[in-house]
């Protein structure tokens, strides 16, 4: 028998306030949601019928990062709420989760099986280390990647030996629907709902053949079993209601009404859209030709469609034959093409042509260093409303290069081009920008290494003090 569900939202922000499971007019279960002044989910009150059975608290720092989780259940005897789960979270300088410490509230000790230190290769977790009560670290899991996906992992026993090797098999959304060992025997089979809820899960018998069920589930992201939230890097997803735990940093656009709700996942279309955490922008450059005497540039962004770039190509509208250079200089309506997808893995072989030419260069702009920390789908929303179809295309003033620069400025990339903006100037400016970003990255790496050396001298093996020193240095 299926139950009915009722949802109540805030009129000013579309935040979810109340969720009810109903059997006719009878309330079976209910959850009330409370938020802080920044829009972060601060608390969930749980009810069985009209009787409160417990609540969950979420702790946030001044940078709107979740730093703690607390769960309270009602004690039947005392009618008070007892703390049953406690989690503390720390982040590294890049804003990625560094440690997750799970405590046993009754004993006041770490739960060593679930307390983890994360080591990254780029933006992906390469190695997980178990944190013990005596601050000793031991290997837990080692991950291998290919084509941008997590393909293979090794899990370790307490003595440091490999206990099991897993191969991940994903569906089109990146969900880890099947895990096998190196012999092809299945370890886990998982069937997911639209927003990541597990409909069914089977594990190979005997259960001892798999020490720890995978925590990488919906779109391959890690699911914390304590809070039941999926960690996406910039935000946590509550898959039970398809909502982010904090709002999007980018306000929505009227041209895309779904973006006005800053807490929804995948524009409420999770079977088509996902958040892959990507934030790279690509600029395509075409050289000079008879039809394009100044060359041409277009811009693309890694968007919610996994494995694809969405291309923004600016040209004249319509591309009528016989139009002369003089006609173009007078100005015509701009045409913005956003429907073309490009496979990032085959960009070097991209065959998109402008006036019979393939692009001569593909320039990558990594936006990791931007203060706004935009994700790929956020950049896409900004680009989507960035250019009006009624704007004028002019070879000398408002040309394709002008529009590309205008888009980049909207996400905080200032190429500082003087005079008339041309495709060739854009190409040179991007190369200069990338070199400058690389120098900044190397300088930051040297500074961090220096402080790590000094911290080691002062604090020895106390990693908490070392991280505190890093944070203080960066803020200073």
N, C-alpha and C positions, 0 to 999 in steps of 0.2 A: 504494500500500500504506500502511495506517495503522499507526502505532506505538502501543504501550500506554504509559500514563504512571502512575507511582507517586509518591505524596506522603507525606511523613512530617511529623508535627506535634508540637509541644511539648505535653506533657500538662497543664501548668499554665496555659497562655495561648492555646492554639490557634494559635500562631505557626507559619508554614511553615518547616521546617528543611531538608528535602531534596526536590528534584524530579528525577525520573529519567525519561528516555525509553528505553523497552525494546523489544527485538525478541526475544520469548520470554524466555529467561534472560539474554540479552546486554544490557549497559548501553551504549546508544548515546551519550547525552549526560546530563550531571548538573550540577545547580546546588546548592551548599550556601549556606544563608543564616545570617548572624551578626547579632546585635542588641546594642545598647548597653543600659545599665542602665535607660534610660527606655522601652525597647521599640522604639526607632527602628531601622530597617534600617541596619546599619553596613557590611555587606560582602556581596558575592556572589562565591563561588568557582566558576569555570566549568571543566568537564571534558569532554574528548572521550574517551568510554570511561572509563578510570580514570586518564588522564593530564591533569593540569591544564594548561589553555591560556591562562588569564588570570584576572583578578579585577577587580571594580569596588568602589570605596569611596565612601561617602556621608558627608559631614561635616555636623555639626549644632551649633547654638549652644545656650546655656543656656535659651533659650525654645522649644527643640525645633523650630526652623526649619532647613530644609536650606540650608546656606550653601556647599556645594561638592560637586563630583562628580569622581572620578578613575577613569580606565580604564587598566588595564595588560594588555598582551598579551605572550605568551612569545616571546622572540627565539630563533629556531631555531638560530642559530649559537652564541650565548653561553649559551643555556638560562637566561637571566635574564629578568625581567619589565620591559619598557620602558613608560614612561608614554606613552600615545598620545592621550588626551583629558583636558583639564583645564577645569573650569567653576567660576567663582566667582559667588555670588548674593548680592545685597543687598536689604534690605526697607525700606519706608518706615515712617512712624510708625503707620500703620493696619495693619501686618503684611502688606501686599501686596508682591509682588515689584517692586522698583524697577529693578534692573539685573541682567542676565545677561551675564557676560564670559567669552567662550570663547577659550582660549589655544592657540597652536601650541607644544607642549612642546619641539620641536626648535629652533625659532627664538626662543622666549621672547617672542613678540609676540601681539597680539590677532588673532583671526580676525574681521576687520571685517564679514564677511557675516552672522555669527551673533551678534555682541555687540550687545545691545539695551538701551535705556533706555525704560521704560514710563511713560506718562502716563495717568492715570485720570480718568474722569467717573463719580463714585460708585464702584461696585465693578467697573466694566467698563473694559477698556483702550480708550482713545479714540485714542491716537497712539503709534506705535513709532518710536524714533529710533535710527539706527545709530551705535554708538560707534566712533570711529576711534582709531588708535594715538596720534595727536597730541591726543587729548581733544576733537577737533572733533566736533560732532553734525550729522547730516543726516537728513532725513525718510526713513522706510522704508515705513510703512503707516499709513493713516488709516481708522478704522472708523466705520460708522454703524449705529444700532440702531433697532429698532421692535418694540413688543409684547414687550419683554424679550429679544429675540433679535438676534444679529448678522446684519444683512441685506446689507450692502454694504461694499466696501472699495476704497481706492485704493492702489496701490503706486507707489513713486517710484524713478526712476533716480538715479545718483550726482550728476547735474547738477541735481536737484531737480524735474525734470519728471515728470508722471504717465506711467508706463510701461504700466500695465494697470489696468482696473477690473473687479472681480469681484462677482458676485451670488451669495449663499449660498442653497442650497435644503436644508432639513432634513427628516429623517423625524420620526416621532412622538416619538422619544427625543431629538431635537435634534442628531443626527449630521449633519455636513455631507456629505451623500451625493452632491451635485451642485453644481458651480460653473460658472457661465456668464458670458460677457461681456455688455455692455449691448445687444448685438445678438441675444442669445439663443443664441449658439454655445457649446457646452459646452467647458469648459476641463479639468475633471477629473470623473471618475466614480469613486466609492469605495464598496465594499461592505464593511460592518463585521461582525465576529463579535460575540458577546454582550457581551464585556467590552471591546470596542474594538479588537481585533486586526484588521488590514486583510486581508481575504480576497482582494480584487482591487482594482486601481487602474489606471485608464486616463487618459491625458492626450492632449489634442488634438495632432495632428501638423500642422505641425512643432513640435518641442519649444520652439523659440525664441518661440513665441506666448505662452508662460507662463514668466516669468522665474523665479519661486520657487513651487514647489508649496505649497499651503496647509499651515500647521502647526496650524490649528484643525480638529480631527478629531472624536474621540469626544465626543458631547454638546456639541460646539462648543468644547471646551477646547483650550488650546494644548498641543501635543505637542513636547517637546524632542527633537530628533533626536540629540543627543549621549548623553543618558541613556535615551532611549526611555520617558520618563515623561510622564504627563498632569498638567498643573498646574491644580488645582481651587481655588486660593486658600488654603484652610486646610491642605490636604494634597496630596501627590503620589500618583498612582495608577499602579501597575505593572500595565498591562493584560494582560501576558503570563500572569499568574496570578490576576488579579482581586483583588489585595490592595493596601491602602494601605501606604505606606512607613512610616507611624507609626500608633500605635493611636488610637482615638477617645478624646477627653478625657472622655467620659461613659461610666460603667460601665453594662453591660447590665442588663436587668430579666428576671426569671424568667418574667413574663407574656409576654415576646417572646423566646424562646430564641435566635433568630438574632442578637439584639443583644448577646448575651454574648460573641460573637467580635468583638472591637473592631477587627479589621483587614480584615474582609470588606467588599466593595463592594455597595451596594444590597441588603443582606440576602440575598446570593447569588441574587437574582432580577433580573438586569440588564435583562431585557426588559420588566419591569414597573416597577421602581424605579430612579430615578437620583438623584444628588446635584446639585442646582442651586445650592448655595451660598447659598440663601435663609435669612434668619433674622428675618423680620418676623412679628410676632404681631398679630392683629386681634381686637378685642372688639366684638361686636354689641350694640346697646342697643335695647330695646323700651320704650315708654312705658307709662303706667298704663292699665289697663282694668278692667272689672268682673271678668273672670276672673283678671287679674293685678294685684291692688290695689297692689302695690309695684313694678310693672314687672318687667323680665326682662333678663338679660344672658347672652351665650354667648361662647365664645372659639374662635378658629380660628388655625391655624398653616400656613405655607407648607411643604408636605411633599415627600417624594420623588417624588410624582406630578407631573410637569411641568405647569405651568399650572393647578394646582388648589390650593385651600385645603381642609384637612380640619377640619370643624366639630365642636367638642365642645359639646353642648347638654345642660345639666343640668335635669332636671325630676322630677316625681313618677313613681313606678313602681308599678302601672300608672296611666295617666291616666284613672281611672274617672270617669264622669259622675255628677253628684250629690254629689261630695265637697265638703264645706263647708270654710270657712276654719278653723273650729275643728278639723276633722279634720286639716288640713294642719299646724296648729300643734302637734299631738300628735306629729308625726313619722312619716314613711313612708320606705320604701327609696328611695334616689336612683336615677334612671335616667340613664345616661351614653350619649348618642348620638354615635358617632364615624364613622358611615358616610357622612355627607353631604359631597359635594364641591362647592366653589363656585369659579366662574371668577373669578380676581382682576381680569380686565379688565372684568367686568360687575358688580362688587360694588355699584355705586351702584344697579343695577337688581335687586339680589338680592330674590327673591320669597319667601324662606323666611318662613313665618308662625308665630307663636305666639299661640294663642287668637284667630285671625282677623286678626292685625295684622302688618304688615311692620315690620322694624326701622327705628327713627327715626334712628339714627346708627351709623356705623362708625368706630371709633377705632383708629388704627394705632400700635403700639408698636414702634419700631425698636430692636433689641437690639444694634446695632453697637458701642455704647459699653460693653457689659458685658465684664468682665474674662475671663469664661469663653469668650467667642467662640463660642457655640453656633451650629450650623447648623440649618436647618429640620428635617431628619430627626432630629437629636439632640433638639431640643425636642419633636418629636412622640413620641419614645420615652419622654421624661420624662412628658409628659402622659398617655400611654397607661397608665402604671402609677400615675398620680397620685391617682386616686380609686377607692375600692373600691365595688363594686356593693352592698355590705352597709351602707354608711354611711347615716346617717339624714338625710333632707331635712326641714328645719323652717323655716317662714317667718321666725321671729324670730332664730334662731341660725345654723343650717346651711342657708342658702338658696343659690340659684344664684349670687348675688354672692359669697358666702363661698367657694364652690368655685372661682370664677374667680380670686379673690385668692390662694387656696391654690396654684393652678397657676402664677400669675405669680411667687410667692415662690420656687418651686422652680427657676426659671431666673434668679433674682437681681433681679427687678423688685419693689421694695418701695414700695407706694403709700401706706403710713403712714396708713391709715384708722383712726380712733378710734371706739369705741362699736360699735353694731350695724351690720354691713355691709349696705348696701342697693344695688340697682342704680344709683340716682341718685348715691350717694356714689362708686361705682366710676367712673361717667362723669366726675364732677368731678375725681376724683383722677388719672385718666388724662390729662385735659387739663392739669392742673397739672404732672404728671410730664413730659409732652412739652415744655412750655414750659421747664422746668428743664433738660432734655436739650439743647434748642436753644440756651439761654444758654451751657451748657458748651461746646457745639460752636463757637459764635461766639467765646468766650473763647480756646479752644485755637487757633482760626484766627488770631486777633490775635497771640497769643504766638508762634506759628510764623512769622508774617510779620515780627514784630520781630526774632526770632533770624535769620531769613533775611537781613534787612537788615544786621545786625551781622556775620553770617558773610561777606557780600559785601564788607564793608569790610575784614575781616581777611584773607580767603582768596581774594578775587577769583573767578576762574573755576574753582577747584579743587573740584569737586562732591563728591569723596570726603571732604574735610575738612568741608564744609558738612553732609553727612549725619552725620558723626561728631559734630559739634556738636549736631545735633538729638537724636541718640540719647542723648548725655550729659545734655542738658538735661532730657529726658523722664524719665530714670532718677533724676536729682537731685530 
